[in-house]
Amino acid sequence: MQSKRKNKKNKAASRRGEKALVFFKRATMVLLAVVVTAASVLGLKIFSERLRVEDIIISGNSRLEREDVLNSLKVRRGESLLALHFSEIRGRLKANSWIKKVDVRKQYPDTLEIRIEEAEPKALLSLNDQLYLVDGNGNRLESIKGETTPFLPVIKNIDPGLKKEMDEALKLVGVLSGKSAFADRESIEVGLESYGLAVHIDGEFIKVGYGDYEEKFQRWIELEPEIRKRGLPVQYVDLRFKDSVIVKPVEEEKTAKKEKGKALS
């Protein structure tokens, strides 16, 4: 009987010892995990303190000054390189109308690299007595201050809010800019009429309408030398109809009155 009681006591003591050992092991693991986590956090903090922006490399800018890009970037030396988010940087930079595309790279330990692609001016927009540079999508890049001689084709009084009309005007500008026959012209103005687009090229009035701009102006380029050779005064040229060029001469009566007025003066 005493032997059985003794065995029970020994077993109970053994179980208590096992439980204590399990508790000790678990406590040791928890403590180790806490120490490792604390060390990792501390190490990361120390590491991140060293990864701070010391140099900002900017490339791809030709019209924008470095300071213009930095002002849009809003990142200063000494900021944490790890804390910078690419999406935020791209958003800030693309808020500048001159910046079309952005590529951002981090060069550890201390360099931020910014590569930009600038928007390219395609035309001048004359709107409400103000002149703007616009890109191929009709976005206004900047206003032109003071009087200036147009150095690009001018889109006259077409509100950028008229998406279709502006898109068509820019397509027409693209065709005219690509034609060597118009390279030496002093003035090219694209306007909007009830029937569609019209162009003034050094005083010549050309009705264009919409679409097929390449084909339309190729027909005019082939015919224009003959018109000039004949010295025929032209009121307007109409390119709106397929496979034809309509040349409207100045009415003889008006021409005679004009010549008479010149003689009297």
One Martini backbone bead per residue (centre of mass of N, CA, C, O) as a GRO file, in nm:
protein
  265
    1MET     BB    1   0.060   0.061  -0.023
    2GLN     BB    2   0.303   0.252   0.015
    3SER     BB    3   0.417   0.201  -0.272
    4LYS     BB    4   0.182   0.331  -0.427
    5ARG     BB    5   0.202   0.614  -0.302
    6LYS     BB    6   0.491   0.665  -0.393
    7ASN     BB    7   0.441   0.644  -0.700
    8LYS     BB    8   0.237   0.877  -0.720
    9LYS     BB    9   0.429   1.097  -0.620
   10ASN     BB   10   0.640   1.062  -0.842
   11LYS     BB   11   0.453   1.120  -1.083
   12ALA     BB   12   0.366   1.404  -0.996
   13ALA     BB   13   0.651   1.519  -0.990
   14SER     BB   14   0.713   1.460  -1.288
   15ARG     BB   15   0.489   1.635  -1.410
   16ARG     BB   16   0.578   1.901  -1.284
   17GLY     BB   17   0.856   1.897  -1.424
   18GLU     BB   18   0.752   1.896  -1.716
   19LYS     BB   19   0.588   2.158  -1.702
   20ALA     BB   20   0.825   2.337  -1.623
   21LEU     BB   21   0.991   2.279  -1.876
   22VAL     BB   22   0.785   2.380  -2.085
   23PHE     BB   23   0.761   2.665  -1.968
   24PHE     BB   24   1.058   2.738  -1.998
   25LYS     BB   25   1.077   2.700  -2.305
   26ARG     BB   26   0.855   2.905  -2.382
   27ALA     BB   27   0.978   3.146  -2.240
   28THR     BB   28   1.243   3.139  -2.397
   29MET     BB   29   1.115   3.182  -2.682
   30VAL     BB   30   0.976   3.449  -2.624
   31LEU     BB   31   1.228   3.602  -2.536
   32LEU     BB   32   1.381   3.557  -2.800
   33ALA     BB   33   1.175   3.696  -2.986
   34VAL     BB   34   1.193   3.972  -2.849
   35VAL     BB   35   1.494   4.017  -2.896
   36VAL     BB   36   1.494   3.989  -3.204
   37THR     BB   37   1.290   4.213  -3.263
   38ALA     BB   38   1.440   4.441  -3.124
   39ALA     BB   39   1.698   4.412  -3.292
   40SER     BB   40   1.567   4.457  -3.566
   41VAL     BB   41   1.451   4.737  -3.514
   42LEU     BB   42   1.716   4.867  -3.437
   43GLY     BB   43   1.869   4.794  -3.696
   44LEU     BB   44   1.673   4.933  -3.893
   45LYS     BB   45   1.701   5.213  -3.774
   46ILE     BB   46   2.003   5.240  -3.819
   47PHE     BB   47   1.994   5.181  -4.123
   48SER     BB   48   1.790   5.410  -4.205
   49GLU     BB   49   1.965   5.646  -4.105
   50ARG     BB   50   2.177   5.594  -4.342
   51LEU     BB   51   1.926   5.606  -4.560
   52ARG     BB   52   1.989   5.901  -4.709
   53VAL     BB   53   1.946   6.177  -4.892
   54GLU     BB   54   2.230   6.317  -5.089
   55ASP     BB   55   2.135   6.250  -5.396
   56ILE     BB   56   2.009   6.405  -5.708
   57ILE     BB   57   1.927   6.264  -6.017
   58ILE     BB   58   1.884   6.439  -6.333
   59SER     BB   59   1.711   6.347  -6.639
   60GLY     BB   60   1.579   6.472  -6.962
   61ASN     BB   61   1.624   6.776  -6.932
   62SER     BB   62   1.583   7.089  -7.134
   63ARG     BB   63   1.360   7.304  -7.051
   64LEU     BB   64   1.403   7.224  -6.770
   65GLU     BB   65   1.509   7.296  -6.476
   66ARG     BB   66   1.629   7.158  -6.199
   67GLU     BB   67   1.457   7.332  -6.002
   68ASP     BB   68   1.183   7.257  -6.124
   69VAL     BB   69   1.197   6.957  -6.050
   70LEU     BB   70   1.246   6.988  -5.743
   71ASN     BB   71   0.982   7.143  -5.683
   72SER     BB   72   0.802   6.898  -5.773
   73LEU     BB   73   0.927   6.669  -5.595
   74LYS     BB   74   0.971   6.731  -5.278
   75VAL     BB   75   1.280   6.652  -5.214
   76ARG     BB   76   1.517   6.623  -4.956
   77ARG     BB   77   1.787   6.630  -4.801
   78GLY     BB   78   1.773   6.366  -4.544
   79GLU     BB   79   1.577   6.180  -4.634
   80SER     BB   80   1.427   5.887  -4.643
   81LEU     BB   81   1.465   5.641  -4.876
   82LEU     BB   82   1.258   5.423  -4.774
   83ALA     BB   83   1.000   5.633  -4.749
   84LEU     BB   84   0.984   5.645  -5.048
   85HIS     BB   85   0.730   5.679  -5.302
   86PHE     BB   86   0.679   5.636  -5.631
   87SER     BB   87   0.384   5.732  -5.671
   88GLU     BB   88   0.423   6.012  -5.542
   89ILE     BB   89   0.649   6.115  -5.724
   90ARG     BB   90   0.501   6.092  -5.994
   91GLY     BB   91   0.261   6.274  -5.920
   92ARG     BB   92   0.420   6.535  -5.874
   93LEU     BB   93   0.564   6.554  -6.151
   94LYS     BB   94   0.296   6.524  -6.340
   95ALA     BB   95   0.180   6.806  -6.251
   96ASN     BB   96   0.377   6.886  -6.460
   97SER     BB   97   0.313   6.968  -6.789
   98TRP     BB   98   0.616   6.900  -6.898
   99ILE     BB   99   0.569   6.611  -6.773
  100LYS     BB  100   0.517   6.293  -6.913
  101LYS     BB  101   0.754   6.108  -6.791
  102VAL     BB  102   0.854   5.864  -6.525
  103ASP     BB  103   1.165   5.758  -6.362
  104VAL     BB  104   1.235   5.568  -6.061
  105ARG     BB  105   1.535   5.545  -5.851
  106LYS     BB  106   1.721   5.354  -5.613
  107GLN     BB  107   2.053   5.425  -5.479
  108TYR     BB  108   2.226   5.258  -5.276
  109PRO     BB  109   2.238   5.460  -4.989
  110ASP     BB  110   2.187   5.798  -5.124
  111THR     BB  111   2.017   5.775  -5.412
  112LEU     BB  112   1.817   5.968  -5.644
  113GLU     BB  113   1.659   5.879  -5.956
  114ILE     BB  114   1.559   6.098  -6.233
  115ARG     BB  115   1.356   6.028  -6.520
  116ILE     BB  116   1.258   6.230  -6.797
  117GLU     BB  117   0.978   6.322  -7.014
  118GLU     BB  118   0.909   6.562  -7.225
  119ALA     BB  119   0.709   6.769  -7.357
  120GLU     BB  120   0.597   6.856  -7.691
  121PRO     BB  121   0.567   7.113  -7.886
  122LYS     BB  122   0.315   7.169  -8.158
  123ALA     BB  123   0.171   7.445  -8.070
  124LEU     BB  124  -0.024   7.737  -8.091
  125LEU     BB  125  -0.256   7.897  -7.869
  126SER     BB  126  -0.527   8.111  -7.950
  127LEU     BB  127  -0.684   8.255  -7.651
  128ASN     BB  128  -0.815   8.527  -7.541
  129ASP     BB  129  -0.546   8.694  -7.615
  130GLN     BB  130  -0.376   8.423  -7.572
  131LEU     BB  131  -0.063   8.247  -7.556
  132TYR     BB  132   0.008   7.892  -7.615
  133LEU     BB  133   0.160   7.605  -7.533
  134VAL     BB  134   0.116   7.285  -7.701
  135ASP     BB  135   0.057   6.963  -7.722
  136GLY     BB  136  -0.054   6.665  -7.877
  137ASN     BB  137  -0.319   6.690  -7.658
  138GLY     BB  138  -0.371   7.009  -7.581
  139ASN     BB  139  -0.186   7.087  -7.362
  140ARG     BB  140  -0.098   7.336  -7.151
  141LEU     BB  141   0.225   7.447  -7.074
  142GLU     BB  142   0.240   7.766  -7.156
  143SER     BB  143   0.268   8.100  -7.152
  144ILE     BB  144   0.299   8.382  -7.364
  145LYS     BB  145   0.485   8.662  -7.331
  146GLY     BB  146   0.399   8.884  -7.517
  147GLU     BB  147   0.531   8.952  -7.810
  148THR     BB  148   0.534   8.719  -8.097
  149THR     BB  149   0.671   8.512  -8.325
  150PRO     BB  150   0.560   8.256  -8.485
  151PHE     BB  151   0.714   7.910  -8.452
  152LEU     BB  152   0.427   7.787  -8.488
  153PRO     BB  153   0.150   7.670  -8.533
  154VAL     BB  154  -0.181   7.813  -8.521
  155ILE     BB  155  -0.445   7.787  -8.292
  156LYS     BB  156  -0.763   7.942  -8.339
  157ASN     BB  157  -1.016   7.957  -8.123
  158ILE     BB  158  -0.987   7.661  -7.976
  159ASP     BB  159  -1.127   7.489  -7.743
  160PRO     BB  160  -1.004   7.228  -7.551
  161GLY     BB  161  -1.300   7.126  -7.477
  162LEU     BB  162  -1.300   7.055  -7.786
  163LYS     BB  163  -1.189   6.761  -7.852
  164LYS     BB  164  -1.232   6.698  -8.152
  165GLU     BB  165  -1.131   6.968  -8.273
  166MET     BB  166  -0.849   6.959  -8.143
  167ASP     BB  167  -0.754   6.688  -8.258
  168GLU     BB  168  -0.781   6.773  -8.557
  169ALA     BB  169  -0.592   7.018  -8.546
  170LEU     BB  170  -0.339   6.849  -8.465
  171LYS     BB  171  -0.334   6.671  -8.714
  172LEU     BB  172  -0.299   6.901  -8.915
  173VAL     BB  173  -0.039   7.013  -8.796
  174GLY     BB  174   0.128   6.754  -8.842
  175VAL     BB  175   0.112   6.760  -9.152
  176LEU     BB  176   0.226   7.047  -9.203
  177SER     BB  177   0.499   6.999  -9.047
  178GLY     BB  178   0.580   6.749  -9.255
  179LYS     BB  179   0.594   6.966  -9.485
  180SER     BB  180   0.831   7.109  -9.682
  181ALA     BB  181   0.646   7.320  -9.836
  182PHE     BB  182   0.595   7.473  -9.531
  183ALA     BB  183   0.872   7.552  -9.390
  184ASP     BB  184   0.887   7.872  -9.513
  185ARG     BB  185   0.649   7.966  -9.369
  186GLU     BB  186   0.534   8.231  -9.165
  187SER     BB  187   0.210   8.145  -9.170
  188ILE     BB  188   0.002   7.926  -8.958
  189GLU     BB  189  -0.360   7.893  -8.946
  190VAL     BB  190  -0.600   7.732  -8.737
  191GLY     BB  191  -0.951   7.696  -8.787
  192LEU     BB  192  -1.310   7.740  -8.723
  193GLU     BB  193  -1.587   7.626  -8.899
  194SER     BB  194  -1.895   7.513  -8.989
  195TYR     BB  195  -1.740   7.277  -9.181
  196GLY     BB  196  -1.465   7.317  -9.020
  197LEU     BB  197  -1.156   7.335  -9.120
  198ALA     BB  198  -0.910   7.604  -9.149
  199VAL     BB  199  -0.651   7.776  -9.353
  200HIS     BB  200  -0.377   8.003  -9.305
  201ILE     BB  201  -0.124   8.064  -9.566
  202ASP     BB  202   0.009   8.341  -9.620
  203GLY     BB  203  -0.314   8.433  -9.685
  204GLU     BB  204  -0.419   8.165  -9.757
  205PHE     BB  205  -0.740   8.021  -9.815
  206ILE     BB  206  -0.834   7.698  -9.663
  207LYS     BB  207  -1.055   7.444  -9.711
  208VAL     BB  208  -1.085   7.129  -9.522
  209GLY     BB  209  -1.220   7.009  -9.278
  210TYR     BB  210  -1.228   6.652  -9.232
  211GLY     BB  211  -0.978   6.469  -9.294
  212ASP     BB  212  -0.737   6.365  -9.512
  213TYR     BB  213  -0.481   6.564  -9.500
  214GLU     BB  214  -0.258   6.443  -9.668
  215GLU     BB  215  -0.411   6.424  -9.937
  216LYS     BB  216  -0.510   6.715  -9.967
  217PHE     BB  217  -0.220   6.860  -9.958
  218GLN     BB  218  -0.095   6.710 -10.193
  219ARG     BB  219  -0.279   6.829 -10.408
  220TRP     BB  220  -0.197   7.127 -10.356
  221ILE     BB  221   0.109   7.104 -10.401
  222GLU     BB  222   0.079   7.019 -10.707
  223LEU     BB  223  -0.096   7.290 -10.794
  224GLU     BB  224   0.027   7.563 -10.693
  225PRO     BB  225   0.250   7.634 -10.906
  226GLU     BB  226   0.045   7.688 -11.138
  227ILE     BB  227  -0.104   7.922 -11.005
  228ARG     BB  228   0.143   8.105 -10.973
  229LYS     BB  229   0.228   8.112 -11.271
  230ARG     BB  230  -0.048   8.260 -11.360
  231GLY     BB  231  -0.136   8.480 -11.146
  232LEU     BB  232  -0.385   8.391 -10.980
  233PRO     BB  233  -0.627   8.524 -10.802
  234VAL     BB  234  -0.723   8.407 -10.475
  235GLN     BB  235  -0.978   8.349 -10.250
  236TYR     BB  236  -0.997   8.020 -10.250
  237VAL     BB  237  -0.949   7.688 -10.117
  238ASP     BB  238  -1.094   7.355 -10.184
  239LEU     BB  239  -1.051   7.023 -10.002
  240ARG     BB  240  -1.328   6.858  -9.926
  241PHE     BB  241  -1.315   6.700 -10.197
  242LYS     BB  242  -1.274   6.426 -10.358
  243ASP     BB  243  -1.023   6.441 -10.590
  244SER     BB  244  -1.014   6.769 -10.534
  245VAL     BB  245  -0.962   7.119 -10.649
  246ILE     BB  246  -1.088   7.427 -10.543
  247VAL     BB  247  -1.066   7.736 -10.725
  248LYS     BB  248  -1.128   8.067 -10.617
  249PRO     BB  249  -1.148   8.343 -10.773
  250VAL     BB  250  -1.121   8.658 -10.797
  251GLU     BB  251  -1.323   8.888 -10.872
  252GLU     BB  252  -1.296   9.108 -11.128
  253GLU     BB  253  -1.433   9.352 -11.002
  254LYS     BB  254  -1.259   9.362 -10.748
  255THR     BB  255  -0.989   9.381 -10.894
  256ALA     BB  256  -1.044   9.645 -11.045
  257LYS     BB  257  -1.094   9.822 -10.797
  258LYS     BB  258  -0.817   9.776 -10.675
  259GLU     BB  259  -0.649   9.887 -10.914
  260LYS     BB  260  -0.782  10.167 -10.917
  261GLY     BB  261  -0.700  10.245 -10.629
  262LYS     BB  262  -0.396  10.232 -10.681
  263ALA     BB  263  -0.385  10.447 -10.908
  264LEU     BB  264  -0.504  10.689 -10.737
  265SER     BB  265  -0.269  10.662 -10.515
   0.00000   0.00000   0.00000
